[in-house]
Amino acid sequence: MQYLKLQYPKVVFKCDFLSGARLSIGLAVKAKMLGNTRAFPDMFIAMPNKEYHGLFVELKKVGTRLKKKNGQYATKHIKEQAEMIEKLNTAGYYAAFAVGFDEAKKIIDNYLLSCNEDYALSNLS
């Protein structure tokens, strides 16, 4: 988030602060009632381009394995996230996993560079 704020100060985005958080039973029940967001990506950048409506990124820490050696997803939750990413891609968004900051930065930069919007690229010159 700090990278986005510094590099692209005019870009509108939302990040899920509860990602990976351990909630009490009461808070977990309330969060579930607010919407089905279990597999929803951590970050959304509200910047359309000629091909996509916006960018969703599921952030994973460095070293996270998405798939096992046999090609299956490493966990049930990662599989659910992959299915959500596929749904979002089908709906006209660009959605992807990013393992670590460097990969997230690359995805974000490549996407925003494809937008050709002056306000998105304001700090790149």
C-alpha positions in Angstrom: 0.0 0.0 0.0 2.8 2.4 0.8 4.3 1.8 -2.7 1.0 2.6 -4.4 0.5 5.8 -2.3 4.0 7.0 -3.1 4.3 5.9 -6.7 0.8 6.4 -7.9 -0.8 9.0 -5.5 -3.8 9.6 -7.6 -4.8 6.0 -8.2 -7.9 4.8 -6.3 -7.4 1.5 -4.6 -8.7 -0.7 -1.7 -6.8 -3.2 0.4 -8.2 -5.8 2.7 -6.6 -5.2 6.1 -8.2 -8.3 7.6 -6.5 -10.6 5.2 -4.9 -13.4 7.2 -6.1 -11.9 10.5 -7.4 -14.1 13.3 -10.8 -12.9 14.3 -12.8 -13.7 17.4 -15.9 -15.9 16.8 -18.1 -12.8 17.2 -16.2 -10.7 14.7 -15.9 -13.6 12.3 -19.7 -14.0 12.3 -20.2 -10.3 11.8 -17.7 -10.2 8.9 -19.4 -13.2 7.3 -22.8 -11.4 7.5 -21.3 -8.4 5.7 -20.6 -10.4 2.5 -19.0 -13.4 1.0 -15.4 -12.3 0.8 -13.5 -15.4 1.9 -11.7 -15.9 -1.4 -11.9 -12.3 -2.6 -8.5 -10.8 -3.5 -6.6 -8.6 -1.1 -6.2 -5.5 -3.3 -8.3 -3.8 -5.9 -7.1 -0.9 -8.1 -10.0 1.0 -9.7 -8.3 1.9 -12.9 -9.7 0.6 -16.2 -7.7 0.3 -19.4 -8.6 -0.7 -22.9 -8.8 -4.4 -22.0 -9.8 -4.6 -18.3 -12.2 -2.9 -15.8 -9.6 -2.8 -13.1 -6.9 -4.9 -11.3 -7.3 -7.4 -8.4 -4.2 -8.8 -6.7 -4.2 -11.7 -4.2 -1.1 -10.9 -2.1 1.0 -13.8 -0.7 4.1 -13.6 1.5 7.5 -14.5 0.0 7.9 -18.3 0.0 4.2 -19.2 -0.4 3.7 -22.2 -2.6 0.6 -21.9 -4.7 0.7 -25.4 -6.1 2.1 -28.8 -5.1 4.5 -30.7 -7.3 1.6 -32.7 -8.7 0.0 -29.4 -10.0 -2.8 -29.2 -7.5 -3.3 -26.1 -5.4 -1.3 -26.2 -2.1 -4.4 -25.7 0.1 -8.2 -25.6 -0.2 -8.2 -21.9 0.5 -5.6 -21.2 -2.3 -7.8 -23.2 -4.7 -10.8 -21.1 -3.7 -8.8 -18.0 -4.3 -7.7 -19.3 -7.7 -11.3 -20.0 -8.6 -12.3 -16.4 -7.6 -9.4 -15.0 -9.7 -10.7 -17.0 -12.7 -14.2 -15.6 -12.1 -12.9 -12.0 -12.0 -10.8 -12.6 -15.1 -13.8 -13.9 -16.9 -15.8 -10.9 -15.8 -13.4 -8.5 -17.5 -10.9 -7.7 -14.7 -7.2 -8.5 -14.5 -6.8 -10.7 -11.5 -3.6 -12.5 -10.3 -1.7 -13.9 -7.4 1.4 -12.0 -6.4 3.9 -13.8 -4.2 6.1 -11.2 -2.4 6.5 -7.5 -2.9 8.6 -7.7 -6.1 6.0 -9.7 -7.9 3.2 -7.5 -6.7 5.1 -4.4 -7.8 5.7 -5.9 -11.3 2.0 -6.8 -11.7 0.9 -3.3 -10.5 3.4 -1.4 -12.6 2.7 -3.4 -15.8 -1.0 -2.9 -15.4 -0.9 0.8 -14.6 1.6 1.5 -17.5 -1.0 -0.1 -19.8 -3.6 2.4 -18.6 -2.0 5.4 -20.3 -3.7 7.8 -17.9 -1.7 10.9 -16.9 -2.9 10.7 -13.3 -2.0 7.1 -12.9 1.5 7.7 -14.1 2.1 11.0 -12.4 5.2 9.9 -10.4 6.9 7.8 -13.1 8.7 10.6 -14.9 
